[in-house]
């Protein structure tokens, strides 16, 4: 027996995909992914239409989806994140119905609970055997963890593995098992792993960002959480990576042995694991080649599913045990609500990803951002859309001071005792106005172009089309 199809078109026909159905993709190849475009081109040639694309994230390499929307092949989009150039196209209102934005924890929750049904899931697998046992750890297109694809593979009506490295059965070190897979297709290339590093994984040299990173680490120290067993999540942005580097130095100096580190896994976090700062890396997504190599070779570096990472309906998940998380923002308002979906002009350029999930679970959820970015204040009266509710955000760290949510007076007192520059968020708002003057809010129409779905499945906000 073999599940190997002669072509992608053959596999799609065999899956029973019809007009009006939903297909899904994962984003571990990030801006190097070839599979989504390849599938949509094939579907278009087959004459299928009215398809909803449910992708864990979308990147600028997926720009061809715009033509498929114009031609009626794609009529719905559900995702957790959308990069800026693609987001600008969607911000024009090209899609007739609103984009559905979920979180990285909310997406598998909704898939597993049946709220988000997938008819056919496409798994981009750097290595697979002909029965569908597959992994992202090895192969010419190795991307590391396949954490975001597990729920799709487990719950979709049909699952098609697309690979460019077909190996003899059985592939023993598999991630997704053949029991989930219906068809396997071999193609020349599923993507370019160099696209995993999408311009976000470089340590900053900006003195302002470095100052913010140092403040963030001092906040963690002052909180009392930095002790043996400490758990930590950070992203792959420049300031976050700098904070990880500073934190490593502190942990080594004080001989603190943390439990686990997670987030967008980079070589900087691998260095912390190898230096003995943490006992384990819990990896739902690799962000660079060093992380991929670590996952291949180090048993303390563990691949986990998106459900295990952050699903609020799982019996438990990793973010539930998180001590501290460092997160970014495009805007934060006087109530500590955070926007990471749009830029300062109101155009889509991101998404919650795991932002909301980690903030909800962590004992200390910190936003790190410069007070002013490109002559636009980070602190505003009201964010354009709420990505992460202020009730789950504890601290805003800027180069001009540290604001603590009034709900966390315990942290405020600890920070003051440590000599940190604690100010109110209203003071930061006033300082930003002094620098840039009165900021004119973005003007929007009444047309809703996206719905923001919180991790618990409820709609917490919308994004409206910007008036040109």
C-alpha positions as CSV (number, residue, x, y, z in Angstrom):
1,X,0.0,0.0,0.0
2,X,1.1,3.5,-0.7
3,X,-0.6,6.9,-0.3
4,X,1.7,8.5,-2.9
5,X,-0.2,10.5,-5.5
6,X,1.3,11.2,-8.9
7,X,0.7,14.9,-8.7
8,X,-0.8,17.6,-6.5
9,X,-3.8,17.8,-8.7
10,X,-4.4,14.1,-8.3
11,X,-4.2,14.3,-4.5
12,X,-6.6,17.3,-4.5
13,X,-9.1,15.5,-6.7
14,X,-8.9,12.4,-4.5
15,X,-9.5,14.5,-1.4
16,X,-12.9,15.5,-2.7
17,X,-12.2,19.3,-2.4
18,X,-15.2,21.2,-3.8
19,X,-16.3,24.8,-4.2
20,X,-17.0,26.5,-0.9
21,X,-14.7,24.3,1.2
22,X,-11.9,25.3,3.6
23,X,-8.3,24.4,3.1
24,X,-5.5,25.0,5.7
25,X,-1.7,25.6,5.8
26,X,0.9,26.1,8.5
27,X,3.7,28.7,8.4
28,X,6.9,27.0,9.5
29,X,8.7,28.0,6.3
30,X,7.5,31.6,6.9
31,X,8.6,33.9,4.0
32,X,10.2,30.9,2.2
33,X,7.0,28.8,1.9
34,X,6.1,27.6,-1.6
35,X,3.3,25.2,-0.8
36,X,0.4,27.7,-0.3
37,X,1.0,29.4,-3.7
38,X,1.5,26.0,-5.4
39,X,-1.8,24.7,-4.0
40,X,-3.8,27.8,-4.9
41,X,-2.4,27.8,-8.4
42,X,-3.4,24.1,-8.8
43,X,-6.9,24.7,-7.4
44,X,-7.4,27.7,-9.8
45,X,-6.3,25.5,-12.8
46,X,-8.8,22.9,-11.7
47,X,-11.6,25.5,-11.8
48,X,-12.4,25.4,-8.1
49,X,-13.8,28.6,-6.5
50,X,-15.2,30.1,-3.3
51,X,-12.4,28.6,-1.2
52,X,-11.6,29.7,2.4
53,X,-7.9,29.7,3.3
54,X,-7.1,29.0,6.9
55,X,-3.4,29.6,7.4
56,X,-1.6,29.8,10.8
57,X,0.2,32.9,9.3
58,X,0.6,34.6,6.0
59,X,3.7,36.3,4.6
60,X,4.6,38.5,1.7
61,X,5.7,35.5,-0.3
62,X,2.0,34.6,-0.4
63,X,1.2,37.8,-2.4
64,X,-0.3,35.6,-5.3
65,X,-3.3,35.0,-3.1
66,X,-4.5,38.5,-4.1
67,X,-5.0,37.5,-7.7
68,X,-6.9,34.4,-6.6
69,X,-9.1,36.6,-4.5
70,X,-9.8,38.9,-7.5
71,X,-10.6,35.8,-9.6
72,X,-13.0,34.4,-7.1
73,X,-10.9,31.3,-6.3
74,X,-10.4,32.5,-2.7
75,X,-13.3,34.2,-0.9
76,X,-12.4,33.8,2.8
77,X,-9.2,34.1,4.9
78,X,-8.6,33.0,8.5
79,X,-5.2,33.5,10.0
80,X,-3.2,34.4,13.2
81,X,-0.8,36.9,11.5
82,X,-0.3,38.7,8.2
83,X,2.9,40.5,7.2
84,X,2.9,44.1,6.1
85,X,3.0,44.1,2.3
86,X,0.2,41.5,2.1
87,X,-1.7,43.3,4.9
88,X,-1.6,46.5,2.9
89,X,-3.4,44.7,0.0
90,X,-6.0,43.3,2.3
91,X,-6.5,46.7,4.0
92,X,-7.9,48.0,0.7
93,X,-11.0,45.9,1.3
94,X,-10.3,43.4,-1.5
95,X,-11.9,40.6,0.4
96,X,-15.7,40.8,0.5
97,X,-16.1,39.3,3.9
98,X,-13.9,40.1,6.9
99,X,-10.6,38.3,7.6
100,X,-10.9,36.2,10.8
101,X,-7.8,36.8,13.0
102,X,-7.2,34.2,15.8
103,X,-4.4,33.7,18.2
104,X,-1.9,30.8,18.1
105,X,-3.7,29.2,21.0
106,X,-7.2,30.0,19.8
107,X,-6.7,28.5,16.4
108,X,-6.0,24.9,17.5
109,X,-8.7,25.3,20.1
110,X,-11.3,26.2,17.6
111,X,-10.1,23.5,15.1
112,X,-10.2,20.7,17.8
113,X,-13.5,21.8,19.2
114,X,-15.1,21.9,15.7
115,X,-15.7,25.7,15.6
116,X,-13.3,26.1,12.7
117,X,-13.8,23.2,10.3
118,X,-11.1,22.2,7.8
119,X,-12.0,20.2,4.8
120,X,-8.5,19.6,3.4
121,X,-5.2,20.3,5.3
122,X,-2.0,20.7,3.4
123,X,1.1,19.9,5.4
124,X,4.4,21.2,4.1
125,X,6.8,18.5,5.2
126,X,10.5,18.8,4.7
127,X,10.8,15.0,4.9
128,X,8.1,12.3,4.6
129,X,7.7,8.6,3.7
130,X,5.1,7.4,1.3
131,X,2.6,6.7,4.1
132,X,2.8,10.3,5.5
133,X,5.0,9.9,8.5
134,X,6.7,13.3,8.3
135,X,9.0,15.8,10.1
136,X,10.4,19.2,9.7
137,X,13.7,18.4,11.4
138,X,15.6,17.0,8.4
139,X,15.7,17.5,4.6
140,X,16.9,20.2,2.3
141,X,13.9,22.4,3.3
142,X,14.2,21.6,7.1
143,X,12.2,24.1,9.1
144,X,12.4,22.5,12.6
145,X,9.2,22.2,14.6
146,X,5.8,21.5,12.8
147,X,3.9,22.6,15.9
148,X,1.2,24.6,14.1
149,X,0.3,21.7,11.7
150,X,-0.7,19.1,14.3
151,X,-4.3,20.3,14.9
152,X,-4.9,20.6,11.2
153,X,-3.5,17.1,10.6
154,X,-5.6,15.6,13.4
155,X,-8.9,17.2,12.7
156,X,-9.2,17.9,8.9
157,X,-11.4,15.7,6.9
158,X,-8.6,15.0,4.5
159,X,-4.8,15.6,4.9
160,X,-2.3,15.9,2.1
161,X,1.4,15.9,2.9
162,X,3.5,17.8,0.4
163,X,7.2,17.0,0.6
164,X,10.4,17.6,-1.4
165,X,12.3,14.8,0.4
166,X,10.6,11.4,0.1
167,X,12.3,8.7,2.1
168,X,11.8,4.9,2.6
169,X,9.2,3.7,4.9
170,X,9.2,3.9,7.9
171,X,10.5,7.4,8.8
172,X,11.1,6.7,12.5
173,X,11.7,10.1,13.9
174,X,8.4,11.5,12.7
175,X,6.4,14.4,14.1
176,X,3.0,13.9,12.4
177,X,2.1,10.2,12.1
178,X,0.7,8.4,9.1
179,X,-2.5,7.7,11.0
180,X,-3.6,11.3,10.2
181,X,-2.5,11.4,6.5
182,X,-4.6,10.5,3.4
183,X,-2.2,11.4,0.6
184,X,1.4,12.2,0.0
185,X,2.8,14.3,-2.9
186,X,6.4,14.8,-3.9
187,X,7.2,18.2,-5.4
188,X,10.6,19.7,-6.5
189,X,10.6,22.3,-3.7
190,X,8.3,23.1,-0.7
191,X,10.2,26.2,0.1
192,X,13.5,28.0,0.9
193,X,14.5,27.6,4.6
194,X,16.4,30.8,4.3
195,X,13.0,32.5,4.3
196,X,12.5,31.4,7.9
197,X,14.8,34.3,8.9
198,X,12.4,37.1,7.8
199,X,14.4,40.1,8.9
200,X,13.2,39.8,12.5
201,X,15.9,37.7,14.1
202,X,18.9,40.1,14.3
203,X,20.2,41.5,17.6
204,X,19.6,45.2,17.8
205,X,22.4,47.8,18.0
206,X,20.0,50.7,18.6
207,X,21.0,52.3,21.9
208,X,17.3,53.1,22.7
209,X,16.3,49.5,22.2
210,X,19.3,48.2,24.2
211,X,18.3,50.5,27.1
212,X,14.7,49.2,27.0
213,X,16.0,45.6,27.0
214,X,18.2,46.3,30.1
215,X,15.1,47.8,31.8
216,X,13.1,44.8,31.0
217,X,15.6,42.4,32.5
218,X,15.8,44.6,35.6
219,X,12.0,44.4,35.9
220,X,12.2,40.6,35.8
221,X,14.9,40.7,38.6
222,X,12.9,43.1,40.7
223,X,9.7,41.0,40.3
224,X,11.2,38.2,42.4
225,X,10.4,35.7,39.6
226,X,14.0,35.2,38.5
227,X,15.0,32.1,40.6
228,X,15.5,28.4,40.1
229,X,12.6,27.0,38.0
230,X,12.1,30.3,36.2
231,X,10.2,30.0,32.8
232,X,10.5,32.6,30.1
233,X,9.1,33.5,26.6
234,X,10.4,36.1,24.2
235,X,9.9,36.9,20.6
236,X,12.5,37.3,17.8
237,X,12.6,41.0,17.5
238,X,15.8,43.0,18.1
239,X,15.0,44.3,21.5
240,X,13.6,40.9,22.6
241,X,16.8,39.2,21.6
242,X,18.9,41.8,23.4
243,X,16.8,41.2,26.5
244,X,17.5,37.5,26.2
245,X,21.2,38.1,25.9
246,X,21.2,40.3,29.0
247,X,19.1,37.8,30.9
248,X,21.5,35.1,30.0
249,X,24.4,37.1,31.6
250,X,22.3,37.6,34.8
251,X,21.3,34.0,35.1
252,X,24.9,32.8,34.6
253,X,26.2,35.3,37.1
254,X,23.7,34.3,39.8
255,X,23.8,30.6,38.8
256,X,20.0,30.5,38.3
257,X,18.7,27.3,36.6
258,X,15.5,28.0,34.8
259,X,12.9,25.3,33.8
260,X,12.0,26.2,30.2
261,X,12.2,28.8,27.6
262,X,9.8,29.2,24.7
263,X,8.6,31.5,22.0
264,X,10.0,32.1,18.5
265,X,13.0,29.9,19.0
266,X,16.3,31.4,17.9
267,X,20.0,30.7,18.3
268,X,20.0,33.1,21.2
269,X,17.7,30.9,23.2
270,X,19.6,27.8,22.1
271,X,22.7,29.5,23.6
272,X,20.8,29.9,26.9
273,X,19.9,26.2,26.9
274,X,23.4,25.1,26.1
275,X,24.9,27.4,28.8
276,X,22.7,25.7,31.4
277,X,20.3,28.6,32.0
278,X,17.3,26.4,31.2
279,X,16.5,22.7,31.4
280,X,14.5,22.7,28.2
281,X,13.3,24.5,25.1
282,X,9.6,24.0,24.3
283,X,9.5,24.7,20.6
284,X,6.4,25.3,18.5
285,X,8.3,27.2,15.8
286,X,12.0,27.6,14.8
287,X,13.1,31.1,13.7
288,X,16.6,30.4,12.4
289,X,18.9,27.6,11.3
290,X,20.7,27.3,14.6
291,X,17.4,26.5,16.3
292,X,16.6,23.9,13.6
293,X,20.0,22.2,14.2
294,X,19.4,22.2,18.0
295,X,16.0,20.6,17.6
296,X,17.6,17.9,15.4
297,X,20.4,17.1,17.9
298,X,19.5,18.1,21.5
299,X,16.9,16.0,23.4
300,X,16.4,18.9,25.7
301,X,15.0,20.9,22.8
302,X,11.4,19.6,22.4
303,X,8.9,20.0,19.6
304,X,5.4,20.8,20.9
305,X,2.1,21.4,19.3
306,X,0.3,24.7,19.1
307,X,-2.4,23.2,21.4
308,X,0.2,22.2,24.0
309,X,1.7,25.7,23.6
310,X,-1.3,27.9,24.2
311,X,-4.8,26.4,23.8
312,X,-7.2,27.7,26.4
313,X,-9.4,24.7,26.1
314,X,-6.6,22.1,26.6
315,X,-6.5,20.5,30.0
316,X,-3.4,22.5,30.5
317,X,-0.9,24.3,28.3
318,X,2.6,25.7,28.5
319,X,1.7,29.4,28.8
320,X,-0.3,28.5,32.0
321,X,3.1,27.9,33.7
322,X,4.9,30.9,32.3
323,X,6.7,33.3,34.7
324,X,7.7,36.2,32.4
325,X,7.1,37.1,28.8
326,X,8.5,40.0,26.7
327,X,6.2,41.2,24.0
328,X,6.1,44.1,21.5
329,X,3.4,46.5,20.4
330,X,2.5,49.0,17.7
331,X,0.2,50.8,20.1
332,X,-0.7,50.6,23.8
333,X,-3.5,52.8,25.3
334,X,-4.1,54.3,28.7
335,X,-5.9,51.1,29.7
336,X,-2.9,49.0,28.7
337,X,-4.8,47.5,25.7
338,X,-2.3,46.5,23.0
339,X,-2.5,46.6,19.2
340,X,-0.2,44.4,17.2
341,X,-2.5,44.0,14.2
342,X,-2.2,47.3,12.4
343,X,0.5,50.0,11.9
344,X,0.2,53.6,13.0
345,X,-1.7,54.4,9.8
346,X,-4.3,51.7,10.4
347,X,-3.1,49.2,7.8
348,X,-2.8,45.5,8.7
349,X,0.8,44.5,9.4
350,X,0.8,41.7,11.9
351,X,-1.5,39.8,14.2
352,X,-1.8,38.5,17.7
353,X,0.1,35.2,17.1
354,X,1.0,34.0,20.6
355,X,0.9,37.6,22.0
356,X,-2.5,37.3,23.7
357,X,-1.9,33.7,24.8
358,X,1.4,34.4,26.6
359,X,0.1,37.6,28.1
360,X,-2.9,35.8,29.6
361,X,-0.8,33.0,31.1
362,X,2.3,34.8,32.3
363,X,2.8,36.0,35.9
364,X,4.7,39.0,34.4
365,X,3.6,40.2,30.9
366,X,5.8,43.1,29.7
367,X,5.4,45.2,26.6
368,X,8.7,46.6,25.4
369,X,8.6,49.5,22.9
370,X,10.2,53.0,22.3
371,X,8.0,55.8,23.5
372,X,7.9,57.2,19.9
373,X,8.4,55.3,16.7
374,X,8.8,57.2,13.4
375,X,7.4,60.4,14.9
376,X,4.3,58.5,16.1
377,X,3.6,57.9,19.8
378,X,3.3,54.3,21.0
379,X,1.1,55.3,23.9
380,X,-2.3,56.6,22.8
381,X,-5.7,57.3,24.3
382,X,-7.3,54.3,22.5
383,X,-5.7,51.7,20.3
384,X,-7.1,51.3,16.8
385,X,-7.9,47.7,17.6
386,X,-7.5,45.5,20.7
387,X,-5.2,42.6,20.0
388,X,-4.4,41.8,23.7
389,X,-6.7,43.2,26.4
390,X,-5.1,45.5,29.0
391,X,-6.4,43.2,31.8
392,X,-3.6,40.7,30.9
393,X,-0.8,43.3,30.5
394,X,1.3,44.1,33.5
395,X,4.0,46.5,32.4
396,X,5.1,48.9,29.6
397,X,8.8,49.4,29.4
398,X,10.1,52.4,27.4
399,X,13.4,54.3,27.4
400,X,11.6,57.2,29.1
401,X,10.2,55.2,32.0
402,X,8.3,52.1,33.1
403,X,4.5,52.1,33.5
404,X,2.8,49.5,35.7
405,X,-0.8,48.5,35.3
406,X,-2.8,49.9,38.3
407,X,-4.0,46.3,38.9
408,X,-0.4,45.4,39.8
409,X,0.6,47.7,42.6
410,X,2.7,44.8,44.0
411,X,5.0,45.2,41.0
412,X,5.0,48.9,41.2
413,X,6.3,48.8,44.8
414,X,8.9,46.2,43.9
415,X,10.1,48.2,40.9
416,X,10.4,51.4,43.0
417,X,12.3,49.6,45.7
418,X,14.7,48.4,43.0
419,X,15.3,52.0,41.9
420,X,13.6,51.6,38.5
421,X,12.1,54.7,36.8
422,X,8.5,54.0,37.4
423,X,6.0,56.5,35.9
424,X,2.3,56.4,35.2
425,X,1.1,55.5,31.7
426,X,-0.5,58.9,31.6
427,X,2.9,60.5,32.2
428,X,4.3,58.5,29.2
429,X,1.4,59.7,27.1
430,X,2.1,63.3,28.0
431,X,5.9,62.9,27.3
432,X,5.1,61.5,23.9
433,X,2.9,64.4,23.1
434,X,5.7,66.8,24.1
435,X,7.9,65.1,21.6
436,X,5.6,64.8,18.6
437,X,2.7,67.1,19.3
438,X,-0.9,66.2,19.0
439,X,-1.3,63.0,17.0
440,X,-4.2,62.9,14.5
441,X,-6.1,59.6,14.8
442,X,-6.5,57.5,11.7
443,X,-9.8,58.0,9.9
444,X,-11.7,54.9,9.0
445,X,-14.9,54.0,7.1
446,X,-17.7,51.9,8.5
447,X,-16.5,48.8,6.5
448,X,-15.1,46.0,8.7
449,X,-12.2,44.3,7.0
450,X,-11.2,42.0,9.8
451,X,-12.6,40.5,13.0
452,X,-10.2,40.0,16.0
453,X,-11.1,36.7,17.8
454,X,-9.6,36.4,21.3
455,X,-8.1,33.1,22.4
456,X,-11.4,32.1,24.1
457,X,-13.2,32.3,20.8
458,X,-15.0,35.6,21.5
459,X,-14.8,38.6,19.1
460,X,-13.0,41.4,21.0
461,X,-12.6,44.0,18.2
462,X,-12.7,44.7,14.5
463,X,-10.4,46.4,12.0
464,X,-12.1,49.0,9.8
465,X,-11.0,50.1,6.4
466,X,-8.8,53.3,6.4
467,X,-10.2,56.3,4.5
468,X,-7.8,57.1,1.7
